[in-house]
């Protein structure tokens, strides 16, 4: 009896210990953390291995347009500085003329958590208001100043990665000197830089009754130089002798809601189209998208730029915006900040198939490359047999560049890194679609469909943010350069 009772007690005690082990939240948390750390280590090692397996590119690249000085400011600090309270009702505005409109616009996107990187750029038509915001921004001790603009940021990244670059942009001599020596700037010096104010806020930031669901920024400007593409003719002349492997076009969002004289915007876009049609077919043309609110402008850009490009780069909000414009003729103002992989891939297929139907008469080009960069992953689609090579390496490079830029370090510290992409994903929302398990030792998943290949790499999310401005430009240009032949 005693021995039996002792045995029963031992079983109960053992059961109690097992229950304590398996149902102890801290124990589960510790094991989850260990598993996540191991998975992160394997994925990082795999991405680094893919990056090292490629020779540094020696490509020649031409870029335009846009150049400015970015003032990066904490949005809440600036709002308090200018005594701007949260509005009762958020409202979208295509441009800003008053403090009330600025507050309503910020609240609109603050609530939605729209995607970052120039998605929220708006023109301030009131010079007095913009001067007030500029002075308030520069008076804040935490405000930082950077070289800005799609083309200059991409040019710097490509030069640092080994490319020879010509850049069609204008800024002051002091700002120009911050570029690498491998970048030849075509535009004449400005006496004063065009200022863009980046009002940044982090996840969970509270402003009145609003709470930000993700980190983001609203960019405001009163730029009266870049909307005119005033370095276009310089690029047109220089490109004939430079003979680049790739021509990169960006910065066209500066045209959004700018008060041009009647017909002048269309004239400049047609001039750009002439440059693209005169570009030899052996020079690949990449267009870096942005967010637009003017539907007529975006339609003009599709007709004069997109149809003449081989490659498009975009983020998780610009993709559905382009889809909406191509299919319905209108613009989507807000998009999922954390889109699932399957719907993004479906949207990429839709854009690809629509643009592959483009008639190539008159210098138009059929798309052969799409790159969508999100916080959680990098997705690159390329046509089989096209000029674009190294798609797997490009996806890995884009993922590593995203982390390095945001964390402000070439070294990737796993303690400052996390993964938010699932361990597996479906390739489409369609029934019976393929499910792919992410292999930690070979983290970039690649597969073929129809006449194209898709490669998808997990994103390494930086948890200690140093800089966010220019993130999309750095990511897109690093991935693009790996594929330029």
N, C-alpha and C positions, 0 to 999 in steps of 0.2 A: 504494500500500500504506500509505504513511504517512498520507495523508489519510483512507483508510478506517479505519485503526487509530485515528486521532484522533477520527473520528466515533463509532466504537464506544465509545471511552473516554468521550466526552462523554455518550452515551446512558446508559452505566452510571452516570456521575457524577450525571446528572439523575435517574435512577431512584433512586439512593441518597438524593438530597436529598428526593425525593417520599416515599420510604419513611420517612425521618426525620421528615418533616412530618406524614404521616398516622398514623404509629404512635408518635409521641412522646406519652406520656401527659399531660405538662404542656401540650402544645399543644392536645390534645383537651380537656383540662380547662378551658383558658383560653377556647376557643371555646364549650364547653358553658356556662360561666359567663356569657359575653357573651350567648348566646342566652336563657338564663334571665333575665338582668337585663332584656333587651329585652322579653321576654314579661311579666315582672312589672310593668314600667313601663306597658305598654299596658293590662294588666288593672286596675292601680290607677287609671289615668287614666279608664278606662271606668266603674269603680265610683264614683269621685268625681263624674263627670259625671251619673250616675244620681241620686246624692244631691242635687246642686245643682239638678236639674230639678224639685224638689218644694218647695212652700211649707211653711214651718214649721207644724206642727199647733197648733191652739188648743183641743184637746179637753179635756173634763172627765172625769177618771178617778177611780174609787173603788177602793181596794185594802185587802185584809186577807189574811193575818194574820201574826203573828210579829214579834218584834223582839228583838235581843240585841246583845251586844258580842262581836265575833269576835276571838279572840287567835290570830294567825297565827304559828306556830312551826316551825322546822326540825325535822322528825321525828327525824332522827338525833341532833341535839343534845339533844332532850328525852329520847330513849331512853337516851343516855349519862348525862344528868343524874340520872335515876331508876334507873340501873343495870339496865335491862331488856334482857336478851339475847334474841337470835333463838331461837325454839323449834325443836325438831327436826321437829315435825309441825304444819303450818298447820291451822287449824280455824275454821269459821265460827261466829259467835255472834250472836244477834239483839240481845242487850244485853250489857253488861260489868259484872262484879261483882268481878273480881280482876285483878291484874297479869298473871297467866298468860293469862287470857282476852283481855286487851288485846293481848298479844304474839301469840297465836295468830290473832286476828282481823286484825291488821295484816299478818302474814305471809301470810295467805290472799289478801288483796287486793293486797298488794305483789307477789306472784307472778303474779297474773292481769292486773294492770295495768288494772283496771276503769275505766270512764269517770269523769271528775271532776265536780265541782260538786254537792255534797250527796248523791252516790251512796253514800258510805260513812259516813253519819251514824248514830251509835249512842248509845243512852241508857246512862249509867253509873248503875247503881242503888246503888252504894256511895259515899255522900257523903264519907267519909274519903279514899277513893281519888281522887275528883274534886278535892277540896281540895288534895291532894298534887300532882296534875297541874297545877292552876291556879297554885299557888305556884312550882312548878318552871318553868313557862312564863314567868311574869312576871319571874323572876330571870335569864332569858337575855337578853343585851343586844340580840340581833337580833329579838326578839319584837315584832310590830306589833299595834296595836289598831285596829279598824274598826267602824263601824256595820254590823250584820249582820241577817239575816232576809230571806226572799224579798220580802215586801211593802215594807219600808223601802228596800231596794236598788232595786227596780223603781220605787218612788215617786220616789226621788231622780233616777234616770235620766230619767223622764218629765217631771219638773218642769224639769230642765235642758234638755230638748228643747222646752219651751214649754207643757206641759200644766198645767192647774189640778187639784190633787190633794187628795183626803182620804184619810187613812191610819189604819186601825184597828189600832194597835199600841201597846205600852207599853215605855218605857225611862226612864232617868234624864233630868233636865232638861239635863244637860251633853251627853248623846248626842243628845237631841232638837234641840239648837241647832246640830248639824252638818248638819241638813237645810236645803234651800232654803226661802225664805219662801213659795214657792208651794205648799208642802205643809202642810196643816192636819192635825195629829195629834189623833185623837179620844180616845185612852186617857189616863188619869191617869198622873202621873209615878211611877216606881218609886224607892225609896231606893237600891237596888243593881241593876245590870243583870244579866240572865241571861247567863251566860258560855258561849260555845261555843269549844272549842279545836280549831284546824285544824292537824293534824300534816301538814305538806307535805314532799314529797320529789321530787327531780328525776329525769329519765331517767338510768338507769345507776347510781343510788345503790345501794351495797352494804350489806346488813345481814346479817351472818353468811353463810350460804350462798345468800342470796336477792339477786337483782339486779332492780331495777325496770325494766320494759320501757317505761314512760312516766311522765311527771310526773303526780302525783296527790296526793290528801290523804285522811286519815281524820279525820272530825269527831266529837268526843265531847262530850256535854253532860249536865248533870244539871238540866235546865230544869223547873221546877215551875209555870210560868206559861203559856207559850205552848201547851202541849198542851190546855189547857182552852178555847181560843178565847174568852178572857174579854172581848174587845172586840166580839164578834159583835152583841150587842144595841145597842151604840152605833152601829155601822155600819148596822144595820137601821133605826134612827131617822133618822140623818143622810141616808141615801141618798134618802129620800122628798122632801126639799127640795132636795138638791144636784142631782138628776136628771142623772147622768153619762151620757156616750155609751158608756162601757165600765166594767164591774165586773170586777176581777181578783182571783182567789182563789189563794192559795199558802200555803206553810208547814204543810200538813197532815201532812208527814212527821214533825213533832214529836209526832204521836200514836202513831207506830210503837213498839210494845212498851212503852208507858208504863203504869204500874200503876194504872189507873183502878179505881174501885169498879164492881161489876157493873152493866152496862147504861148507864153514864154516857157512854162514848164514843159509842155509837150514838145516845144522846139528843142530844148536841151536833151530830152530823152531820145528824140529822133537823132540828134547828133551823136549820142552815145551808141545808139543802134548802128549808125554808120561805122563807128569805130569797131564794133563787134563783127559786123559783116566783112570788114576789110582785114580782120585778123586771120592769118593762115590757119587752115584746119589742123595742122600739127601743133598749134598752140592751144592747149585746153583752156576753156573759159569757165571760171567758177563764179557764181553769184551768191553772196552771203545775204540771206534774207534778214528782215527785221519785222517789227510789228507796225502795221499801218491802220489808220482809222478812216482815211479818205479812200472810199471804194473806187472812185474814178482814177485816182493816182495808182492804186495797186493794179487795176486793169491795164493802165498804160505801161506799167513796169512789166507785167506779164507779156504784153504785146511787143515791147521794145527790148527787153532784157532776158526774161526767162526763156522765151522761145529761141534765143540765140546763145544759150548757155549749155555746156556739157554737164555741169555739176552744180548742185544746190546744197547749201548748208543752212540748217535751221534748228530751232529748239522746240520744246514741247507745246508751245503756244503758236508759234509761227506755222507749224505743220497743219493743224486744223484750220488755221486762218487761210492758208493756201488752198486746202481742200475745199473749203466753203466758197472761195472765190472761183475756183475752177469748175465747180459743179453747180453752184446756185447763184453766182454773181454777186455775192454779198460777203461782208466781213463778220467774223465772230470775235466779239470783244473780250471774252473770258474763256479760259480752257482749264482742264484738269491740271492742277499743279503737280500731281504725282500719277501720271498716266500709266496704265498697265501696258505690258509689252505687246500683247496680241492686237489691241485696237490701233496702236501706233504702227505696227507692221502692216496692218490692213490699209491704213491711210497712206503709208509709203507706197504700197503696191498700186493704190488708186492713182496717186500723183504720177508715178512712174509710167503706168499704162496710158494715162491720158496724154502725157508729154511725149511718149514714144510714138504717138500717132501724128506728131507735128510734121507737116509738109516741109521738107528741107529746101524748098525753092526760096530764092532771094537771100541766101546765107543763113537761114534758120538751121538749128542743130537739134537732133534728138537727144534727150537726156540720157546719160550713161552712168551717172553717179548721184546718189542722195546720201547725205549724212545728217542724222537727227541726233542731237546731243541733249540728254536729260540728266537730272541729278542722279538717277539710279542706274543708268546704263548708256552706252554708246551704240548706235545702230548705223551701219554703213551698207548700202546696197549698190552694187556695180554690175554693169552689163558684162556677160561672158565675152571674152575676146576683145574687150575695149582697151584703151590706152591705160586704164587705171590698174595698177598692180598692187600687191601687198595689202590686200583688204584686211586680212587678219591682223597684220602688224599695225595698220593704221588705227583700227579700233582699240588695240592695246595702248598705242601711243596717246590717243585722245583721252583715254581713261586716266592714264598716269599724269598727263599734262593738266587735266582738270584739278586733280588733287594738289599737284605742286604749285599751281598758280594760286589757288584759294588759300592754301596753307602758307604760301610765301617761302617755300623751301624746296630745293632739289631733292633733298632726302625725305623719304616717306616714312614717317613715324607711325607705327601701327597703333600706338596709344592715342593718336589723334585721328584715327580712321575708323569708319564703320561701313558696313554693307547694308543697303536697304533693298537690294534686289533679291527676289526669292531664289531658292535653290533649283527651281525648275520653272519653265514657262511654256505656254502654248504659242504656236507660231501664227495663229489666226483665231478669230472669234467664231469662224465657221465650224459646224459640227464635224467630229472625227478629225479635227486638225492635229497636227503632229505636236507631241509634247517633248521638249528637250530638257534633259537633266544637265545642269551646269557641272562640268568636271573641274574640280578644284585645281588639278595639276595642269589642265589645259583650259583655262577659264574663258577664252574667246570661242564662242560657239559659231561655227560657220556651216552653211548648207546651201544647196542649189535648188532653184525653182525656175521653171520655164527657161528664159534666156538670161537670168541674172543670178548673182550670188549675194547672200546676206551674211554679214558677220556682226555679232553682238557681244559686247564686252561689259562686265559688271562695272559700275561706277564706284570709285573709292571716295566716299564722302568725307571731306575734312570737317572735323568737329571743333577745331580751334581756328576760326576764320581770321585771316590777316587781310585779304583783299578779295573782293568779288567783281569789281569793275573790270571789264575786258575779259571776263571768263570765257564767254562763248567764242570770242574772236581767237583767243589763245588755243582753245580746244579744237576749233574748226581748222585753223591754219596748220597746227601740228599734224593732225590727221591727214589733211590734204597734201602736205609736202611729202609725206612718206609715200604717197601714191603717184606723184608727178614723175613722169619718165622723159 
